[in-house]
Amino acid sequence: MDVRAPVERAILVGTPSGSERVGRAREHLAELARLTDTAGGQVVGELIQRLQSPRTRYYLGKGKATLLAELVEERDADLVVFDDELTPAQGKNLETLCDVRVMDRAELILDIFATRARTYEARMQVELAQLQYLLPRLRRMWVHLSRIRGGIGLRGPGETQLETDRRLIGTRIAELRRKLKVVARSQATQRKGREGRFRAALVGYTNAGKSSLLQALSGSRQFVEDRLFATLDASTRVVSLGGGHEALVTDTVGFIRKLPHHLIASFRSTLEEAREADVLLHVIDSSHPDRDSQRQVVRTVLDDLGLKQRPRVLVFNKIDLLGSDDLLALRKRVTAPGTPRALFTSAVTPTTLKPLGDELRARIRARMQQVSIEVPVEEGKTLARLYEQGEVLSRQQEGTTVRIVAKAPPALIGQLRARHGVRVTRDGQH
């Protein structure tokens, strides 16, 4: 017996503003179609209406809303997905008119996050965002639950919670916030243990290739899939840069246009990795036709998170998918004077990763401090590490003590200070 959930047939609805070109609206609906596919649905139709402002009753105009109901019946659809956020009243009115479930882009993204979250923290973050989003929509969701179990928008931790009343949901929200604070404190302690080490964070639009890039840089296996939000959980890997230098590189959750604000709030602790990074590597899918818009979305979210002043490098990824003329034009446009530092990479072409490694190594060297170090001559391993990870400027042996003036990264200086019998002073002064 086949126990798999039936594939839901979805009609997508786009409502571009009066100034937005139709081509851009089509690109946005194509992204919504990919989100629907990621959630396990099948797109069977689309409807677009240009609006100066949403209508109160159906979001759409009355005529278009009636046309939508006819399209639902004609295509035998059982789900309607709007690209813009609906009010609870608009959702209820549309469901009454179309006699199928209606959801918006935010709810669809929340559902994808519910099915993709793997770690304890990510599951709690998604549940919190789901409950906050669905709380004002409980009356409509109870109708959903009486009709069907486990469909798009009804999965994950939110499903069982929505069967309770508002008071219990409010209690659950408070409990999740408390638990996430505990997790955040634990992560802050872990980050403190990494102080002094050079850290970089991969940020970017979903499916820009961040996980593939981290896998190529570190040589460690990462979950990689050509779908939106393939990975949600931040993962950190040690990347060897040569010359004794290494960096901690973190892959963070991808951003997307109209990312639900509840999710941004819930994932703040995960995004702390980006907040405390020495440099942000803004990964951009160079082959995407809407790459400029995606770049702006990421920039806006980073600014909202208080990361506007954080050093960043633009990493135009997937250049293997560009023709030589297109790549030349891109290089010329994004490397003009006054623009941020830009690099061009492909996870499937190892030679393109060298400039990125060189950039990180140069930033590590720029952070090096000049110190004077006195090391017992028998501390051969300590001396070897200093030569490997630092830059020795002078060396002089006096009896059983080796005096060295060197430039070294903060992490190594801290480790040397902790060694018994090793004396470290700043700026080469005894």
C-alpha positions in Angstrom: 0.0 0.0 0.0 1.3 3.4 -1.0 1.4 5.6 2.2 3.1 8.6 0.6 1.3 11.9 0.9 -0.4 12.9 -2.4 1.3 15.6 -4.4 -0.6 18.9 -4.0 -1.6 20.7 -7.2 -0.9 24.4 -6.8 -1.9 27.6 -8.6 0.6 30.4 -8.1 -0.5 34.1 -7.9 1.8 37.0 -8.5 0.8 40.7 -7.9 3.5 43.0 -9.2 3.2 46.7 -8.4 2.4 49.2 -11.0 6.0 50.1 -11.6 7.4 46.6 -11.6 8.1 45.1 -15.1 6.3 42.0 -16.1 9.6 40.2 -16.7 10.6 40.7 -13.1 7.2 39.4 -12.0 7.7 36.3 -14.1 11.1 35.7 -12.4 9.5 36.0 -9.0 6.9 33.5 -9.9 9.6 31.2 -11.2 11.2 31.4 -7.8 7.9 30.7 -6.1 7.5 27.7 -8.3 10.9 26.4 -7.1 9.8 27.0 -3.5 6.6 25.0 -4.2 8.6 22.2 -5.7 11.0 22.2 -2.7 7.9 21.8 -0.5 6.7 18.9 -2.5 4.0 20.5 -4.6 3.3 20.6 -8.3 2.5 23.8 -10.1 -0.4 23.5 -12.5 -1.2 27.1 -13.2 -0.3 30.8 -12.7 -2.2 34.0 -12.4 -0.8 37.6 -12.5 -2.5 40.9 -11.7 -0.7 44.2 -11.6 -1.8 46.1 -8.5 -1.1 49.6 -7.2 -2.2 48.4 -3.8 -3.8 45.2 -2.4 -7.6 45.1 -2.2 -9.1 44.6 1.3 -11.3 41.6 0.6 -9.3 39.2 -1.7 -6.0 41.0 -2.1 -6.8 40.7 -5.8 -9.6 42.6 -7.5 -13.0 40.9 -7.4 -12.9 40.0 -11.1 -9.4 38.4 -10.8 -10.4 36.6 -7.7 -13.4 35.1 -9.5 -11.1 34.1 -12.4 -8.7 32.5 -9.8 -11.6 30.4 -8.5 -12.4 29.3 -12.1 -8.8 28.4 -12.7 -8.7 26.3 -9.5 -11.7 24.3 -10.7 -10.4 24.0 -14.3 -7.0 22.7 -13.2 -8.3 20.5 -10.4 -6.0 22.4 -8.0 -6.1 21.9 -4.2 -3.8 24.7 -3.2 -3.3 28.4 -4.1 0.0 30.1 -3.2 0.3 33.9 -3.3 3.8 35.5 -3.7 2.8 38.3 -1.3 1.7 38.0 2.4 -2.0 37.8 3.0 -3.9 39.0 6.0 -5.9 36.4 7.9 -9.1 37.9 6.6 -7.9 37.8 3.0 -6.8 34.2 3.3 -10.2 33.2 4.8 -12.2 35.0 2.1 -10.1 33.5 -0.7 -10.5 30.0 0.7 -14.3 30.5 0.9 -14.3 31.7 -2.7 -12.0 29.0 -4.2 -12.9 26.2 -1.8 -9.3 25.1 -1.5 -6.5 26.0 0.9 -4.8 29.3 0.3 -1.3 30.2 1.6 1.2 32.9 1.0 4.9 33.0 0.3 5.9 33.4 4.0 3.8 30.4 5.1 5.4 28.3 2.3 8.9 29.2 3.3 8.1 28.4 6.9 6.9 25.0 5.8 10.1 24.3 3.9 12.1 25.3 7.0 10.0 22.9 9.1 10.9 20.0 6.9 14.6 20.9 6.4 15.6 21.8 10.0 18.0 19.1 11.4 19.5 20.3 14.6 17.8 20.8 17.9 18.3 24.6 17.7 17.0 24.9 14.1 13.9 22.9 14.9 13.1 25.2 17.8 13.8 28.3 15.7 11.4 27.1 13.0 8.7 26.1 15.5 8.8 29.5 17.1 8.5 31.3 13.8 5.7 29.0 12.7 3.7 29.6 15.9 4.2 33.3 15.8 3.1 33.5 12.2 0.1 31.1 12.6 -1.2 32.4 15.9 -3.5 35.1 14.3 -4.6 32.5 11.7 -5.7 29.7 14.0 -9.3 29.7 13.1 -8.5 29.1 9.4 -5.8 26.5 10.3 -8.2 24.5 12.4 -10.4 24.1 9.2 -7.3 22.9 7.4 -6.5 20.3 10.0 -10.1 19.0 9.9 -9.7 18.5 6.1 -6.3 17.1 5.6 -3.3 16.0 7.7 0.3 16.7 6.7 -0.1 18.9 3.6 2.2 21.8 2.6 2.0 24.3 5.4 0.8 21.8 8.0 4.0 19.9 8.7 6.7 20.0 11.2 6.4 21.0 14.9 3.6 23.4 14.1 1.1 20.7 13.3 0.6 19.3 16.8 0.7 22.8 18.4 -2.1 24.2 16.2 -4.5 21.8 17.7 -4.2 23.5 21.1 -5.8 26.8 22.1 -4.1 30.2 22.1 -3.2 30.0 25.7 -1.2 26.8 25.3 0.5 28.2 22.1 1.4 31.3 24.0 3.0 29.2 26.7 4.9 27.2 24.1 6.2 30.3 22.4 7.5 31.6 25.8 9.1 28.2 26.5 10.8 28.1 23.1 12.2 31.6 23.6 13.6 30.6 27.0 15.2 27.5 25.5 16.7 29.4 22.6 18.3 31.9 25.0 20.0 28.9 26.8 21.3 27.6 23.4 22.4 31.1 22.5 24.4 31.4 25.7 26.0 28.0 25.0 26.9 29.1 21.5 28.4 32.4 22.8 30.6 30.4 25.1 31.8 28.2 22.1 32.5 31.3 20.0 34.5 32.8 22.9 36.7 29.7 22.8 37.4 30.5 19.2 38.5 34.1 19.9 41.7 35.1 18.3 41.2 32.7 15.3 40.4 34.2 12.0 36.7 33.6 11.1 34.9 34.1 7.8 31.2 33.6 7.2 29.6 32.6 3.9 26.4 34.6 3.4 24.2 34.9 0.3 21.0 34.2 -1.4 19.7 30.6 -1.1 21.2 28.2 -3.7 24.1 30.5 -4.5 26.4 27.6 -3.9 27.7 28.4 -0.3 27.7 24.8 0.8 29.5 23.6 -2.3 32.0 26.3 -1.9 32.7 25.4 1.7 33.1 21.7 0.7 35.6 22.7 -2.0 37.6 24.9 0.3 37.7 22.5 3.3 37.7 19.1 1.6 35.0 17.9 4.0 31.6 16.6 2.9 28.7 19.0 3.0 25.1 18.3 2.2 24.6 19.8 -1.3 21.4 19.8 -3.3 20.2 22.0 -6.2 17.1 23.2 -4.3 16.2 26.3 -2.3 17.1 26.1 1.3 18.9 22.7 1.0 20.7 23.4 4.3 19.5 25.5 7.2 22.0 24.7 10.0 25.2 26.7 10.2 28.3 24.5 9.9 31.9 25.6 10.5 34.9 24.0 8.9 38.7 24.6 9.3 40.1 25.7 6.0 43.9 25.4 5.5 45.3 28.4 3.5 48.9 27.3 3.2 51.9 28.9 4.9 50.7 27.6 8.3 47.6 29.8 8.1 44.0 28.5 8.5 40.6 30.1 8.9 37.3 29.0 10.4 34.7 29.3 7.6 31.0 29.1 8.5 28.2 28.4 6.0 25.1 30.3 7.2 21.4 29.9 6.3 20.6 31.4 2.9 18.5 34.5 2.4 15.6 35.0 0.0 13.3 37.8 -1.2 10.5 38.5 1.3 12.0 36.3 4.0 9.4 36.1 6.8 10.5 38.5 9.6 9.6 35.9 12.2 12.3 33.6 10.7 14.9 36.4 10.7 14.1 37.0 14.4 14.2 33.3 15.3 17.5 32.7 13.5 19.3 35.6 15.0 21.5 33.4 17.2 22.5 31.3 14.2 23.4 34.5 12.3 25.6 35.6 15.2 28.3 33.6 13.4 28.1 36.2 10.7 28.0 39.1 13.2 31.3 37.9 14.8 33.1 37.0 11.6 36.2 38.9 10.6 35.0 39.1 7.0 31.7 38.2 5.3 32.1 36.3 2.0 29.0 37.4 0.1 28.4 34.5 -2.3 26.5 35.4 -5.5 25.2 33.0 -8.2 26.9 34.7 -11.2 24.8 32.6 -13.6 21.5 33.7 -12.2 19.6 36.2 -14.5 18.3 38.1 -11.3 21.7 38.1 -9.6 21.7 41.9 -9.0 18.3 41.8 -7.3 19.4 38.8 -5.2 22.6 40.7 -4.2 20.5 43.6 -3.0 18.2 41.4 -1.0 21.2 40.0 0.9 22.7 43.4 1.4 19.3 44.6 2.9 19.0 41.7 5.3 22.6 42.1 6.4 22.0 45.8 7.1 18.9 44.9 9.0 21.0 42.6 11.2 23.4 45.4 12.0 26.2 44.1 9.7 26.4 47.1 7.4 30.0 48.0 8.5 31.3 44.4 8.6 34.1 43.9 6.1 32.9 41.9 3.1 34.1 40.4 -0.1 31.9 39.7 -3.1 32.3 36.1 -4.3 30.8 35.6 -7.7 30.3 31.8 -7.8 29.3 29.3 -10.5 31.4 31.0 -13.1 31.7 27.6 -14.9 28.1 28.2 -16.0 29.0 31.5 -17.8 30.3 32.0 -21.3 33.7 33.7 -21.7 32.1 36.9 -23.0 29.6 37.1 -20.1 32.3 36.4 -17.6 34.5 39.2 -19.1 31.6 41.6 -19.0 30.8 40.7 -15.4 34.5 41.2 -14.3 34.6 44.6 -16.0 31.4 45.8 -14.4 32.0 44.6 -10.8 35.7 45.4 -10.5 35.4 49.1 -11.4 37.1 51.7 -9.0 35.1 52.3 -5.8 33.3 48.9 -5.8 33.8 46.2 -3.1 36.5 43.6 -3.6 35.2 41.0 -6.0 36.4 37.4 -6.6 35.2 34.8 -9.2 34.9 31.2 -8.2 33.5 27.8 -9.1 33.3 24.9 -6.7 33.9 22.5 -9.5 37.1 24.3 -10.7 39.7 24.1 -7.9 42.0 26.6 -9.6 39.4 29.4 -9.2 39.5 29.0 -5.4 43.2 30.1 -5.1 42.4 33.9 -5.2 39.8 33.4 -2.4 42.4 31.5 -0.3 45.0 34.3 -1.0 42.5 36.9 0.1 41.8 35.2 3.4 45.5 34.6 4.0 46.3 38.3 3.3 43.6 39.3 5.8 45.1 37.0 8.4 48.6 38.5 7.8 47.2 42.0 8.2 45.9 41.0 11.7 49.3 39.8 12.8 51.0 41.5 15.7 54.7 42.0 16.3 55.9 40.5 19.5 59.1 39.5 21.4 59.1 35.9 22.6 61.5 34.2 25.0 61.3 30.4 24.5 63.4 27.7 26.4 65.6 26.0 23.8 64.1 22.6 24.6 60.7 23.8 23.4 61.3 22.6 19.9 57.6 22.1 19.1 56.7 25.7 20.2 59.5 27.1 18.0 58.3 25.0 15.1 54.8 26.3 15.4 56.1 29.8 15.5 58.0 29.3 12.3 55.0 27.6 10.7 52.2 30.0 11.6 54.1 33.3 12.1 56.8 35.3 10.5 60.1 35.3 12.3 62.0 38.6 12.0 65.0 37.9 14.1 66.4 35.1 16.3 69.1 35.2 19.0 70.1 32.4 21.4 71.3 33.3 24.9 72.3 30.2 26.9 69.2 28.0 27.3 66.8 30.7 26.0 65.9 31.6 22.4 64.8 35.3 21.9 62.7 35.8 18.8 61.0 38.9 17.3 58.1 37.8 15.1 54.8 38.6 13.6 52.1 36.2 14.7 48.3 35.8 14.6 46.4 36.7 17.8 45.3 33.1 18.3 49.0 31.8 18.3 50.1 34.7 20.6 47.4 33.7 23.1 48.5 30.0 23.0 52.1 31.0 23.5 51.2 33.1 26.5 49.6 30.1 28.1 52.7 27.9 27.7 54.8 27.5 30.8 58.2 29.0 30.6 57.3 31.1 27.5 57.4 34.9 27.8 55.6 37.1 25.3 55.8 40.9 25.1 54.2 43.3 22.6 55.9 45.2 19.8 59.2 43.5 20.2 59.9 45.3 23.5 61.3 43.4 26.5 
